[in-house]
Amino acid sequence: MPINYYIFLSVALFCIGVAGVLTRRNAIIVFMCIELMLNAVNLLLVAFSKMHHAAIADANAGINGQVFVFFIMVVAAAEVSVGLAIIVMVFRKTHSVDVNFLNRLKH
Amino acid sequence: MSATQVLFWFLSVLAIFSAIMMVASKNPIHSVLWLIIVFFAISGHYVLLNAQFLAIVNLIVYAGAIMVLFLFVIMLMNLNADTEPQKNKWLKMAGVIAGGALLLVFVAALKNADLKNQLVQTNSGEIGLINNLGLSLFHDYVVPFEVSSVLFLSAMVGAVVIAKKND
């Protein structure tokens, strides 16, 4: 598989995520679109690691990319737990998950 | 067209279609279910790239844990298509145009890049197996691994403190 197919697939998924962040007002959906963008980047990192592995004769070439994807998943899991806790707290205060209510944080 | 290519195109179309449906569907629960399909398609891509460990971790962590957390929160808040806040249609159109313009910029920038001969190795290669990844993780990346455990602990404490009822 040539690398540019993977690049275009990841770019398409990333741009769908960006369009979702810009078009939706539900904070949870915005958060899910951010997860989609993270996954597009992960897919591209794995594809590049396999490309590097195919190009270089070393048996362990490209393994760093996959370890990096593993750490991105770890950080994403921590981020989701804290982010959803914040959304639950906002819902408890304002009875809504509309991001437009968040433009006046001090109230 | 070999089986790998057929699977690649099938999974790509499935991922992009599900992602568009995720952004477009009015009901938040449908959005979560479409996003789970996207994650399954991306896991299929990992299997195709012989990154088996990441495929399983993606399924367990993303499709299993994170999306169930999203589903629980949405059901806890009793969100549905009726309570869904909507942007007005000009703002929606502006968002879609902005995303499309970003796509256009990326495609225009990468279209002529000399990448045709850079092949991605599918169905072979040992680096994605848990044996090699584990060796690398516990030899070269021990310190980041331990630091990530501290990160998880702080995230857990933070989530409990933030979500706690304080009055």
Interface residues (C-beta under 8 A of the other chain):
Chain A: M1 P2 I3 N4 Y5 Y6 I7 F8 L9 V11 A12 L13 F14 C15 I16 G17 V18 A19 G20 V21 L22 T23 R24 R25 N26 I28 I29 F31 M32 C33 E35 L36 N39 N42 L43 V46 A47 S49 K50 M51 H53 A54 A55 A59 N60 A61 G62 I63 N64 Q66 V67 V69 F70 F71 M73 V74 V75 A76 A77 A78 E79 V80 S81 V82 L84 A85 I86 I87 V88 M89 F91 R92 S96 V97 D98 N100
Chain B: T4 Q5 F8 S12 A15 I16 A19 I20 M22 V23 P28 S31 V32 L35 V38 F39 I42 H45 Y46 L49 N50 A51 F53 L54 V57 N58 V61 Y62 A65 I66 L69 F70 V73 I74 L76 M77 L79 E84 P85 Q86 K87 L91 K92 A94 G95 V96 A98 G99 G100 L102 L103 F106 V107 L110 A113 L115 K116 N117 Q118 L119 V120 Q121 T122 G125 E126 I127 G128 N132 L133 S136 L137 D140 Y141 P144 S148 L151 F152 S154 A155 M156 G158 A159 V160 I162 A163 K165
